[in-house]
Amino acid sequence: MAPGPKTGPPLFLGLELATDQLRASIVDESLELVGVDCVDFDSELSEYQTQGGIFTTPGDAYTTPVDMWIKALDFLLEKLSRNYDLTRIKSIGGSAQHAVVWWKSTPIPSFPALDPRLPLHSQLPPNTFSLANTPVAQDTSAHTHALAVEALLGGPDIMAARVGTCANASILAAQLLRIRESWTSDVWARTGKVQLASTFIASMVVGEWVNMGEAEACATGMWTHTGGQGSSTQGHWDEGVLEIVGGSREEGRRIRGWLGEVDSASGRKVANISRYLCERFGFEPDTVVTPFTSDYLSTYLSLCPSPGDAVLSLGPMDTLLTPAQHYHPTRLYNLFPHPAQDTGEKRRYIAMLTSRNADVPRALVRDMYTKSWSAFDRLVAIVPPGGSIGLDDKLFSFWLLQGDSYPLSQVKGIYRFETGIKVNEFRDLRANPRCLLESQVLSFRVRWSRMISTGVLGSNVNRNRGNVQTPGPSPITATAPNSRATSLGLPFDPYDYSPLPARILVTGAAANFPSVANLAGDIFNAPVFMPNTQVDSAQVVPHRNAPANGFPSRASLGGAYFARWIWAKERSSASGGSGTGRGLGGFEEEIRRLHGKRWVASGATPLRTNVNGPLVGGNGGSGANSGTSTPYGHPRSNLGSSIVVEEEEDEVEEMERSGGMLNASVFAGGFADRDLGRDIGRVRTLTGSTVDTNTSAGSGAPSTAFTTPELGGGGASPGPNGGSTPAPQTTSLTPVTAMPTADSEAQIGLAKVAEADVDAFMTYAAIVPEYCRLESMLCKTLV
């Protein structure tokens, strides 16, 4: 990459410690992208021998070396210092995956002194930490410990009311309990401090201990948030939970010391940058460092959602986040204080729904029933809603491979149902990909409706669904909603879409599938928008969670936007303002204002989506061995290992010829086999999707260089008479493309990728009662 200009206006740096990479994005005052860089753990730090940035072992354990993060930070800062004038960086924000760093007691209480003549990793060797390889967010080995904490507190409802969340394997309380009970006593005895990965990276930048923010404290399972308004409101560590985790009151107090204080004021700087980074890399001493947060909250910040929006991120763990007005914790969702707000403003919150059974089931179904993601996407597009055209013979599947959160915390296994009866396999195997995705999205739709009934999101009056299709008068809509819900045995009316999100903002590799984007729009009856950065990156690498080379990650952009907001507030305060004056409002309001100002000044020019990235449609990418569709190693899929070119036969027809499925001339429910040969653009209209339009990134065929490997291998295959059959042509997944998008979305960097379809929504509304019945049977272990 050619060095950037060495003089000029202020710049703002956002960092992201992801599972597979350490990433950086740089924006200017108008939030235009000016720099992107990263360190790929697998390819650039190959001595650690990670796959997708993690170690996997038989079972549920997924860990990563902390020393690798430190070395990656060295490498990344060296790259940035070569390519950019770091004296122009005025503020630094950041985020990290959900993980824990265990410091030994040796450097406590003061942060280790650092010599600017030496790199970080030489001064903080692995023996600095009592646990060299730490569990990451995908780790579920602490699931039973989380359930134990929940039971000792009196159940999921009491735990949620007390600490804002119910049991899940990622909460820090469960990780601490597992280390104390399952590991050698040396780890526990030698520990002097525990930090979340986000505050660990922030401490590296500041050069002193940084307290975690309250948004992250609420995800530990040990913090009690008071839920009031104003700066006088202060939460506290729950001594009862600390005692349970530590095993005694004395050990509970020790854990309290490890955790440190919590910063409830997220709208101000943490400190200035460390002297070490100034002297070694050339930052200015007055560079502001903002609070760092979790990667999913930083991604949320980068999208600036409005009330009524839902941010759906599809990755190793699927999440759905939305603005919430009130602090009303229940077992139905997780609730966090907004990570970017002033102490004087009305407290705002973010509600989150999660599912651990995300990328792993999708990859497994891909391997079991197709040979590529393109065939997976094609099957989803062709198969009718519910796996059948008939109204009374819908198919349902639940792929619960990992311990999940309520209500499925006690359920594991693969379950399929035909006509309401449990079966080992569907009669038509082609229904499996669609039924999996429907189950995953329907789960969020049902849980959203249950969440709405608690009132946590506030009034529904301001939900603008003027851009969404509305059905005409019908016997269904004429029925009173409450009586209809009662007659269906549900706490909500599945046919009423007014409480559902007005827009779906999607991120993550699976969202690049046109069938997935359309499915989300159909089930929620809402238009689906994707960041332009992801739309364009997907044209290069269609199904990897890591962005293509030169394209920014959303979490790093969120950190850069937050850094820009904090810097303006600090500058306003220094000049005698209030920090909220001079046009500065709340975070989302200010970011939209800056985007709008740039939009007008540039003559409605879209935001830049990459810096020195490959041409869209070319063969560029971010290097092999990282950021695959899922970081989990799998013997069949080879996910997380070397990526090769896929070779796709006409797999749908191949399934018919194979012995693994019944030969039937009619698809389940009457969908003719000859339809499989139709043009895919025409077939998709049968499921309520839209015809592709020109993308904002230009035209050209997408790259085939980073697709997932075929299971059948390459080269010629034996023919029926002993001869050879020519190798099939190489193809790749055709990702989503941008549809015509209104200026209000385009100016903040969003592109519409799917429309709402009320007819498809009504089809899924009719499926919801049976889905809820089957889910309830699973939770009650009746199947």
C-alpha positions in Angstrom: 0.0 0.0 0.0 1.3 3.4 -0.9 1.9 5.7 2.1 -0.9 8.2 2.8 -0.4 11.9 2.9 1.8 13.1 5.7 0.0 16.3 6.4 -3.6 17.3 6.4 -6.8 17.5 8.5 -7.6 15.3 11.5 -8.0 11.6 11.2 -9.7 9.0 13.5 -8.6 5.5 14.1 -10.9 2.5 14.9 -9.4 -0.8 16.0 -11.1 -4.2 16.1 -9.7 -7.4 17.7 -11.7 -10.0 15.8 -11.4 -13.8 16.1 -9.2 -14.1 13.0 -7.7 -10.6 12.5 -6.7 -7.4 14.2 -8.2 -4.7 12.0 -7.9 -0.9 11.7 -10.0 1.7 9.8 -9.3 5.4 9.5 -11.8 8.1 8.7 -11.6 11.8 8.3 -13.8 14.5 9.9 -16.6 13.9 7.5 -16.4 10.1 8.2 -15.0 9.4 4.8 -12.9 6.2 4.7 -9.2 7.1 4.2 -7.3 4.0 5.5 -7.7 0.3 6.1 -5.2 -2.3 7.4 -5.2 -5.6 9.2 -3.0 -8.4 10.6 -4.2 -11.8 9.7 -3.5 -14.3 12.5 -3.2 -17.4 10.4 -1.1 -16.1 7.6 1.0 -13.4 9.2 1.4 -15.0 12.6 1.6 -18.6 11.3 4.0 -19.6 14.1 0.9 -19.8 16.4 -0.7 -22.4 14.1 -4.2 -21.2 14.7 -7.1 -21.9 12.3 -9.3 -18.9 11.9 -7.4 -17.3 14.8 -8.4 -20.0 17.3 -7.4 -23.5 18.6 -10.1 -26.1 18.6 -10.1 -29.3 20.7 -12.5 -32.2 20.8 -15.6 -31.0 22.6 -16.8 -27.4 23.2 -13.5 -25.6 23.9 -12.3 -22.9 21.6 -9.3 -20.8 22.7 -6.7 -18.3 21.4 -3.3 -17.2 22.6 -3.2 -13.8 24.2 0.5 -13.4 23.2 -0.7 -13.5 19.5 -2.9 -10.5 20.1 0.0 -8.5 21.5 2.3 -9.4 18.6 -0.5 -8.5 16.1 -0.8 -5.1 17.7 2.9 -4.5 17.2 2.6 -5.5 13.5 -0.5 -3.4 12.9 0.9 -0.3 14.4 4.1 -0.8 12.4 2.0 -1.0 9.2 0.0 2.1 10.1 3.1 4.1 10.9 4.6 3.2 7.5 1.4 4.1 5.5 0.0 7.1 7.4 1.1 10.1 9.2 0.0 9.1 12.7 0.4 12.7 14.0 -2.9 13.3 12.2 -4.7 10.8 14.4 -6.6 12.8 16.9 -8.7 10.1 18.6 -8.7 6.3 18.8 -11.7 4.0 19.4 -12.0 0.3 19.4 -13.7 -3.0 20.1 -12.9 -6.6 20.6 -14.4 -10.1 20.6 -15.9 -11.4 23.8 -12.9 -13.0 25.6 -11.1 -12.7 28.9 -7.4 -12.0 29.7 -5.9 -13.4 32.9 -3.0 -11.4 34.2 -0.6 -12.8 36.7 -0.2 -10.9 40.0 3.4 -9.9 39.2 2.7 -6.6 37.3 -0.3 -5.7 39.5 -1.3 -3.1 40.6 0.5 -0.8 38.1 0.5 -1.5 34.4 3.8 -2.9 33.2 6.4 -0.2 32.3 7.2 -0.4 28.6 10.4 0.5 26.8 9.7 2.3 23.5 12.9 0.8 21.9 11.4 -2.7 22.2 8.2 -4.2 20.7 5.2 -5.0 23.0 5.4 -8.7 22.6 9.0 -8.9 23.8 8.1 -7.0 27.0 4.8 -8.9 27.7 5.7 -12.6 27.1 3.2 -15.4 27.6 4.3 -16.0 31.2 2.9 -12.5 32.0 -0.5 -14.2 32.0 -1.8 -16.9 34.3 -3.9 -18.4 31.4 -1.9 -18.2 28.1 -4.7 -19.5 25.9 -8.0 -17.9 26.7 -11.5 -19.0 25.7 -13.2 -17.0 23.0 -16.9 -16.2 22.3 -17.5 -19.5 20.4 -16.4 -21.5 23.4 -19.3 -23.3 25.2 -17.3 -25.4 27.7 -18.7 -23.2 30.5 -22.3 -23.8 29.5 -23.0 -26.1 32.5 -21.3 -23.7 34.8 -23.6 -20.9 33.6 -26.6 -23.1 34.3 -25.2 -23.8 37.7 -25.0 -20.1 38.5 -28.5 -19.6 37.2 -29.9 -22.4 39.4 -28.1 -21.1 42.5 -29.6 -17.6 41.9 -33.1 -19.1 41.7 -33.7 -19.6 38.0 -33.6 -17.6 34.7 -36.2 -15.0 35.7 -34.5 -14.1 39.0 -31.0 -14.1 37.5 -32.2 -11.8 34.7 -33.9 -9.4 37.1 -30.8 -9.3 39.3 -27.9 -9.1 36.8 -29.6 -8.3 33.5 -29.0 -11.6 31.8 -29.7 -15.3 32.2 -27.3 -18.2 31.7 -25.2 -18.4 28.6 -21.7 -19.8 28.1 -20.1 -16.4 27.4 -20.8 -14.7 30.6 -17.7 -14.0 32.6 -19.3 -15.5 35.8 -19.4 -18.9 34.1 -15.9 -18.6 32.7 -14.5 -17.7 36.1 -16.4 -20.6 37.8 -15.1 -23.1 35.2 -11.5 -22.0 35.7 -11.9 -22.3 39.5 -13.5 -25.8 39.4 -12.0 -27.4 36.3 -8.5 -26.1 36.0 -5.5 -26.5 38.2 -5.4 -24.4 41.3 -2.2 -22.6 39.9 -4.2 -20.6 37.4 -6.6 -19.2 40.1 -3.8 -18.7 42.7 -1.5 -16.8 40.3 -4.1 -14.5 38.9 -4.0 -10.8 39.9 -6.3 -9.2 37.4 -9.0 -10.1 34.9 -9.8 -8.0 31.9 -12.2 -8.3 29.0 -10.4 -8.3 25.6 -11.7 -4.8 24.8 -10.3 -3.2 27.9 -7.1 -5.2 27.5 -6.5 -3.7 24.0 -7.5 -0.2 25.4 -4.9 -0.7 28.2 -2.3 -1.5 25.6 -3.1 1.8 23.8 -3.3 3.9 27.0 -0.4 2.3 28.9 -2.4 2.0 32.1 -5.3 0.0 33.4 -8.6 0.9 31.7 -11.9 0.1 33.4 -14.6 -1.7 31.5 -17.7 0.2 30.4 -21.1 -0.5 31.9 -22.4 -2.0 28.7 -19.8 -4.8 28.9 -20.2 -5.1 32.7 -23.8 -6.0 32.1 -22.7 -8.9 29.9 -20.6 -10.5 32.7 -23.5 -11.9 34.7 -22.1 -10.2 37.9 -23.2 -6.6 37.5 -26.3 -5.0 38.8 -27.5 -2.0 36.8 -29.8 0.3 38.6 -31.7 1.5 35.5 -32.2 5.1 36.6 -31.5 8.3 34.8 -28.7 10.8 35.1 -25.1 10.7 36.3 -26.0 9.9 39.9 -27.2 6.5 38.9 -24.5 3.9 39.7 -24.6 0.1 39.4 -22.5 -2.3 41.4 -20.9 -5.7 41.4 -23.3 -8.2 42.9 -21.6 -9.7 46.0 -23.9 -12.7 46.0 -22.9 -13.7 42.5 -19.2 -13.0 43.3 -19.5 -15.3 46.3 -21.1 -18.1 44.2 -18.3 -17.8 41.6 -15.5 -17.6 44.1 -16.8 -20.3 46.4 -16.6 -18.1 49.5 -17.0 -14.5 50.5 -13.3 -14.0 50.7 -12.7 -15.3 47.2 -15.7 -13.2 46.0 -13.9 -10.1 47.3 -10.8 -11.2 45.5 -12.7 -11.4 42.2 -14.1 -8.0 42.9 -10.5 -6.7 43.0 -9.6 -8.5 39.8 -12.5 -6.8 37.9 -11.8 -3.3 39.1 -14.2 -0.4 38.8 -16.8 0.2 36.0 -17.0 3.4 34.0 -20.7 4.3 33.7 -20.0 7.5 31.7 -19.3 6.3 28.2 -19.5 9.7 26.5 -16.1 10.9 27.4 -12.5 10.0 26.8 -10.7 7.4 28.8 -7.2 9.0 28.7 -4.6 10.1 26.3 -2.4 7.8 24.3 0.6 6.2 26.0 4.0 7.7 25.9 5.3 4.3 24.6 3.1 4.6 21.4 4.0 8.2 20.9 7.8 7.6 21.0 7.8 4.3 19.1 5.2 5.0 16.4 4.8 8.8 16.2 1.4 9.5 17.7 0.9 12.9 19.2 0.7 13.0 23.1 -2.7 14.7 23.1 -4.3 11.9 21.0 -7.6 11.0 22.7 -8.5 7.3 23.5 -12.2 6.6 23.9 -13.9 3.7 25.8 -13.5 0.4 23.9 -16.5 -1.9 23.7 -17.6 -5.3 22.4 -17.5 -6.0 18.6 -21.2 -6.5 18.3 -22.0 -3.1 20.0 -19.4 -1.4 17.8 -20.9 -2.8 14.7 -24.3 -1.5 16.0 -22.8 2.0 16.4 -21.4 2.0 12.8 -24.9 1.4 11.4 -26.7 4.2 13.3 -30.0 2.4 13.7 -33.2 4.3 14.2 -35.9 3.4 16.7 -37.8 0.5 15.1 -34.7 -0.9 13.3 -33.2 -4.3 13.9 -29.5 -5.0 13.3 -29.2 -8.7 12.3 -25.6 -10.0 12.3 -25.1 -13.5 10.9 -21.8 -15.1 11.9 -20.3 -17.7 14.3 -23.0 -16.4 16.7 -26.1 -14.8 15.2 -27.3 -11.7 17.0 -30.3 -9.3 16.6 -29.9 -5.9 18.3 -32.4 -3.0 18.5 -32.7 0.3 20.4 -34.6 0.0 23.7 -36.1 2.8 25.8 -36.4 1.2 29.2 -34.3 -1.0 31.5 -36.6 -3.9 32.0 -34.5 -7.1 32.1 -36.1 -10.5 31.6 -34.9 -13.9 30.6 -36.2 -13.3 27.0 -33.3 -11.1 25.9 -30.0 -9.4 27.0 -30.1 -5.7 27.8 -27.1 -3.3 27.8 -26.8 0.5 28.4 -26.0 2.3 25.2 -22.2 2.4 24.8 -22.2 6.0 23.5 -24.2 8.4 25.6 -23.7 11.4 27.8 -24.3 11.2 31.5 -26.8 14.1 31.3 -29.0 12.6 28.5 -31.9 10.2 29.0 -30.6 6.7 29.5 -30.8 4.6 26.4 -30.4 0.8 26.0 -29.8 -1.9 23.5 -31.8 -5.2 23.6 -30.1 -8.2 22.1 -31.3 -11.6 21.0 -28.6 -14.3 20.4 -28.2 -17.7 18.9 -25.0 -19.8 19.1 -26.3 -22.3 16.6 -25.4 -20.2 13.6 -22.5 -20.6 11.2 -21.8 -24.2 12.4 -25.2 -25.7 11.4 -25.2 -23.7 8.2 -21.8 -25.2 7.2 -22.8 -28.7 8.3 -26.0 -28.6 6.2 -24.0 -27.3 3.3 -21.6 -30.2 3.6 -24.3 -32.8 4.2 -26.7 -31.8 1.4 -24.8 -29.8 -1.2 -21.2 -29.3 -2.3 -20.9 -25.6 -2.3 -22.5 -22.4 -1.0 -23.8 -21.5 -4.4 -25.8 -24.8 -4.5 -26.9 -24.1 -0.9 -28.2 -20.7 -1.9 -29.9 -22.1 -4.9 -31.8 -24.8 -3.0 -33.0 -22.2 -0.5 -34.3 -20.0 -3.3 -36.1 -22.8 -5.1 -37.7 -24.6 -2.2 -41.1 -23.1 -1.2 -41.7 -21.6 2.2 -41.9 -24.3 4.9 -40.4 -26.8 2.5 -43.7 -27.5 0.8 -46.4 -25.7 -1.2 -49.1 -27.4 0.8 -50.5 -25.5 3.8 -50.8 -28.5 6.2 -47.6 -30.4 5.5 -44.9 -27.8 6.4 -41.5 -29.0 7.4 -39.5 -27.8 10.5 -36.0 -28.4 11.7 -34.0 -27.4 14.7 -30.2 -27.7 14.6 -29.2 -27.2 18.2 -25.6 -28.4 18.2 -24.3 -26.1 21.0 -25.7 -25.1 24.3 -27.7 -22.0 23.7 -29.5 -19.4 25.8 -33.1 -19.4 27.1 -35.5 -21.0 26.1 -33.3 -23.7 24.5 -30.5 -23.8 27.1 -31.3 -27.4 28.0 -31.8 -28.7 24.5 -29.1 -30.2 22.2 -29.5 -32.3 19.0 -30.9 -32.2 15.5 -34.7 -32.4 15.3 -36.9 -32.6 12.1 -40.7 -32.6 11.9 -43.0 -33.5 9.0 -46.8 -32.9 9.5 -46.1 -32.3 13.2 -44.3 -35.7 13.7 -40.7 -36.1 14.5 -38.7 -37.8 11.8 -35.1 -38.8 11.3 -34.8 -37.2 7.9 -37.1 -35.3 5.5 -38.5 -37.4 2.6 -37.0 -34.8 0.2 -33.5 -33.9 1.3 -33.5 -30.7 -0.7 -35.7 -29.0 1.9 -32.9 -29.1 4.6 -31.1 -25.9 3.7 -34.3 -23.8 3.6 -35.8 -25.3 6.7 -32.6 -24.6 8.6 -32.5 -21.0 7.7 -36.3 -20.6 8.2 -35.9 -22.0 11.7 -33.0 -19.6 12.5 -34.8 -16.5 11.3 -38.2 -17.5 12.6 -36.6 -17.9 16.0 -35.6 -14.2 16.0 -39.1 -13.2 14.7 -40.9 -15.1 17.5 -38.5 -13.9 20.2 -38.9 -10.3 19.0 -42.6 -10.6 19.4 -42.2 -11.9 22.9 -39.8 -9.1 23.7 -42.2 -6.5 22.4 -44.8 -7.7 24.9 -42.6 -6.7 27.8 -42.6 -3.0 26.8 -38.8 -2.8 26.9 -38.7 -1.2 23.5 -41.1 1.5 24.4 -44.0 2.9 22.4 -44.7 1.4 19.0 -46.3 4.7 17.7 -43.1 6.0 16.1 -42.4 2.9 14.1 -42.6 4.1 10.5 -43.6 1.3 8.2 -44.7 3.6 5.4 -42.3 2.0 3.0 -43.6 -1.5 3.7 -46.4 -3.2 1.9 -49.6 -3.4 3.7 -52.3 -6.0 3.1 -55.7 -5.1 1.9 -58.8 -5.9 4.0 -59.2 -9.6 4.6 -61.0 -11.8 7.1 -57.6 -12.3 8.9 -56.8 -8.7 9.4 -60.4 -7.9 10.3 -60.2 -10.1 13.3 -59.4 -8.5 16.6 -55.6 -9.1 17.2 -56.0 -10.1 20.9 -58.7 -12.6 20.2 -56.8 -14.0 17.3 -53.6 -14.5 19.4 -55.7 -16.2 22.1 -57.3 -18.5 19.6 -53.8 -19.5 18.3 -52.5 -20.0 21.9 -49.8 -17.3 21.5 -49.0 -14.2 23.5 -48.8 -12.2 20.3 -50.6 -12.0 16.9 -48.4 -13.6 14.2 -50.3 -11.8 11.5 -49.8 -8.3 12.9 -46.5 -6.9 11.6 -46.8 -3.4 13.0 -44.7 -4.3 16.1 -42.0 -5.8 14.0 -38.9 -3.9 12.8 -39.4 -1.2 10.2 -36.0 -2.1 8.6 -33.6 -5.0 8.9 -29.9 -3.9 8.8 -27.9 -7.1 8.0 -24.2 -7.8 8.4 -22.2 -11.0 8.3 -21.2 -13.6 5.7 -24.5 -15.5 5.5 -26.3 -12.2 4.7 -24.4 -12.1 1.4 -26.6 -15.0 0.2 -29.5 -13.5 -1.8 -31.8 -16.2 -0.5 -31.0 -15.3 3.1 -31.6 -11.6 2.6 -34.9 -12.3 0.9 -35.9 -14.7 3.7 -35.3 -12.1 6.4 -37.4 -9.5 4.5 -40.2 -12.1 4.0 -40.4 -13.3 7.6 -40.3 -9.7 9.1 -42.1 -8.0 6.2 -39.5 -5.3 6.2 -37.0 -4.0 3.7 -33.4 -5.3 4.2 -30.4 -3.0 4.1 -26.7 -3.9 4.0 -23.7 -1.6 4.4 -22.2 -0.7 1.1 -18.8 -1.8 2.4 -20.1 -5.3 2.7 -22.1 -5.3 -0.6 -18.9 -4.4 -2.5 -16.6 -6.7 -0.4 -19.0 -9.6 -1.1 -18.4 -9.2 -4.9 -14.8 -10.2 -4.1 -15.1 -12.7 -1.4 -18.8 -13.9 -1.3 -18.9 -15.9 1.9 -16.2 -15.0 4.4 -16.8 -13.1 7.7 -13.5 -11.2 7.2 -13.9 -8.4 4.7 -11.9 -8.5 1.5 -8.4 -6.8 1.4 -8.8 -3.0 1.5 -12.4 -3.1 2.8 -13.1 -2.1 6.4 -14.9 -4.1 9.1 -18.0 -2.6 10.6 -16.8 -2.9 14.1 -13.6 -1.0 13.4 -15.6 1.7 11.6 -17.9 1.9 14.6 -14.8 2.5 16.7 -13.6 5.3 14.3 -17.1 6.9 14.4 -17.1 6.9 18.2 -13.6 8.4 18.2 -14.8 11.2 16.0 -17.8 11.9 18.2 -15.7 11.9 21.4 -13.0 14.1 19.9 -15.6 16.8 18.9 -17.1 16.7 22.4 -13.7 17.1 24.0 -12.8 19.9 21.7 -16.1 21.6 22.4 -15.6 21.3 26.2 -12.0 22.6 25.9 -13.3 25.7 24.1 -15.8 26.4 26.8 -18.8 24.6 25.4 -20.9 22.0 27.1 -19.8 19.1 25.0 -23.3 18.8 23.5 -23.4 22.2 22.0 -22.2 23.5 18.6 -24.5 21.1 16.8 -23.4 18.1 18.8 -26.2 15.8 19.9 -26.5 12.2 20.8 -24.2 9.8 19.0 -26.6 8.6 16.2 -27.9 12.1 15.7 -24.4 13.5 15.3 -23.2 10.7 13.0 -26.2 11.2 10.7 -25.6 14.9 10.7 -22.0 14.4 9.6 -23.0 11.9 6.9 -25.7 14.3 5.6 -23.3 17.2 5.6 -20.8 15.2 3.5 -23.5 14.0 1.2 -24.5 17.6 0.4 -21.0 18.9 0.1 -19.9 16.0 -2.2 -23.0 16.3 -4.5 -24.6 13.1 -3.3 -21.5 11.0 -3.8 -21.7 7.6 -2.0 -19.3 6.9 0.8 -16.0 5.2 -0.2 -16.2 1.5 0.5 -12.5 0.5 0.3 -9.0 1.9 0.2 -6.7 0.3 -2.5 -8.9 -2.7 -2.5 -9.3 -5.1 -5.4 -11.6 -4.1 -8.2 -15.1 -5.5 -7.6 -15.4 -8.6 -9.7 -11.7 -9.2 -9.7 -9.8 -11.9 -8.0 -8.4 -10.0 -5.0 -9.0 -10.9 -1.4 -7.5 -10.8 2.1 -5.3 -13.9 2.0 -5.9 -17.5 2.5 -6.5 -19.3 5.8 -8.6 -16.7 7.5 -12.1 -15.4 7.8 -13.9 -18.4 6.3 -17.6 -18.7 6.7 -17.0 -20.2 10.2 -13.8 -20.5 12.2 -14.7 -24.0 13.4 -12.6 -26.8 12.1 -14.7 -29.6 10.5 -13.3 -32.7 9.0 -15.6 -32.7 6.1 -15.8 -29.0 5.3 -12.2 -28.1 6.0 -13.5 -24.8 7.2 -10.8 -22.6 8.7 -8.0 -24.2 6.7 -6.6 -23.5 3.3 -9.2 -22.2 0.9 -9.3 -23.6 -2.6 -11.3 -23.1 -5.7 -14.6 -24.9 -5.6 -15.9 -27.0 -8.5 -19.6 -27.1 -8.8 -21.5 -29.6 -10.8 -25.2 -29.1 -11.3 -25.6 -30.3 -7.7 -29.3 -30.2 -7.4 -29.7 -32.6 -10.3 -26.8 -34.6 -8.9 -28.7 -35.1 -5.6 -31.5 -36.8 -7.6 -29.1 -39.2 -9.1 -27.4 -40.0 -5.8 -28.6 -42.8 -3.6 -29.1 -40.4 -0.7 -32.5 -39.2 -1.7 -35.7 -40.6 -3.0 -36.3 -40.4 -6.7 -39.5 -38.5 -7.1 -40.8 -36.8 -10.2 -42.6 -34.2 -8.1 -41.0 -32.0 -5.5 -42.6 -32.0 -2.0 -45.9 -30.3 -2.2 -46.0 -30.4 -6.0 -43.0 -28.4 -7.0 -42.0 -30.0 -10.4 -38.4 -31.2 -10.8 -38.2 -29.4 -14.1 -38.4 -26.1 -12.1 -34.9 -26.9 -10.9 -33.5 -26.1 -14.3 -35.2 -22.7 -14.6 -33.3 -19.5 -14.6 -32.6 -18.8 -10.9 -33.7 -15.2 -11.2 -37.2 -16.3 -12.3 -37.5 -19.0 -9.7 -36.7 -16.7 -6.9 -39.7 -14.6 -7.6 -41.8 -17.6 -6.3 -40.4 -17.0 -2.8 -41.1 -13.3 -2.8 -37.6 -12.2 -3.7 -36.8 -9.4 -6.1 -35.1 -9.2 -9.4 -31.5 -8.2 -9.1 -30.6 -4.7 -10.1 -27.2 -3.0 -10.8 -25.0 -2.8 -7.8 -23.4 0.4 -6.6 -20.0 -1.4 -6.9 -20.2 -1.8 -10.7 -20.5 -4.9 -12.8 -18.5 -8.0 -13.5 -18.3 -11.6 -12.4 -17.5 -12.2 -8.8 -14.3 -13.8 -7.8 -14.0 -17.6 -7.5 -10.7 -17.5 -5.6 -12.0 -17.7 -2.1 -14.9 -20.1 -2.2 -15.2 -23.1 0.1 -13.9 -26.4 -1.3 -16.0 -29.1 -2.9 -16.4 -32.3 -1.0 -16.1 -34.3 -4.1 -12.6 -33.2 -5.0 -11.5 -31.9 -8.3 -10.3 -33.3 -11.6 -11.9 -35.9 -13.8 -14.3 -38.5 -12.4 -14.9 -42.0 -13.7 -17.6 -42.2 -16.3 -20.4 -44.9 -16.5 -18.3 -47.0 -18.9 -15.0 -46.7 -17.2 -13.9 -43.6 -19.0 -13.5 -40.2 -17.5 -15.9 -37.4 -17.1 -14.5 -33.9 -17.7 -14.0 -31.8 -14.6 -17.0 -29.5 -13.9 -16.7 -25.7 -14.5 -15.7 -23.6 -11.6 -18.4 -21.3 -10.2 -19.0 -19.4 -7.0 -21.8 -18.0 -4.9 -23.4 -15.0 -6.6 -23.8 -12.5 -3.7 -26.4 -9.9 -3.1 -26.3 -6.7 -5.1 -27.6 -3.2 -4.3 -31.2 -2.3 -5.3 -32.3 1.3 -5.9 -31.9 3.0 -2.4 -33.4 6.2 -1.0 -31.0 9.0 -0.3 -31.7 8.9 3.4 -30.2 5.4 3.6 -27.5 5.9 0.8 -25.9 8.9 2.6 -25.1 6.8 5.7 -23.7 4.0 3.6 -26.6 1.6 3.4 -27.9 -0.3 0.3 -31.2 -2.0 0.0 -30.7 -5.7 -0.9 -34.3 -7.1 -0.4 -37.8 -5.8 -0.3 -40.7 -6.6 2.0 -43.3 -9.0 0.7 -46.6 -9.1 2.6 -47.8 -12.2 0.8 -44.7 -14.1 1.9 -45.0 -12.7 5.4 -48.6 -14.0 5.7 -47.3 -17.4 4.6 -44.8 -17.4 7.4 -47.3 -16.0 9.9 -49.4 -19.1 9.3 -46.4 -21.2 10.1 -45.5 -19.4 13.4 -48.1 -21.2 15.7 -46.8 -24.7 14.7 -43.2 -23.5 15.1 -43.9 -22.3 18.6 -45.7 -25.5 19.5 -42.7 -27.6 18.3 -40.3 -25.4 20.1 -42.3 -25.7 23.3 -42.2 -29.5 23.0 -38.4 -29.4 22.7 -38.1 -27.2 25.7 -40.3 -29.6 27.7 -38.3 -32.6 26.4 -41.5 -34.1 25.0 -39.8 -35.3 21.8 
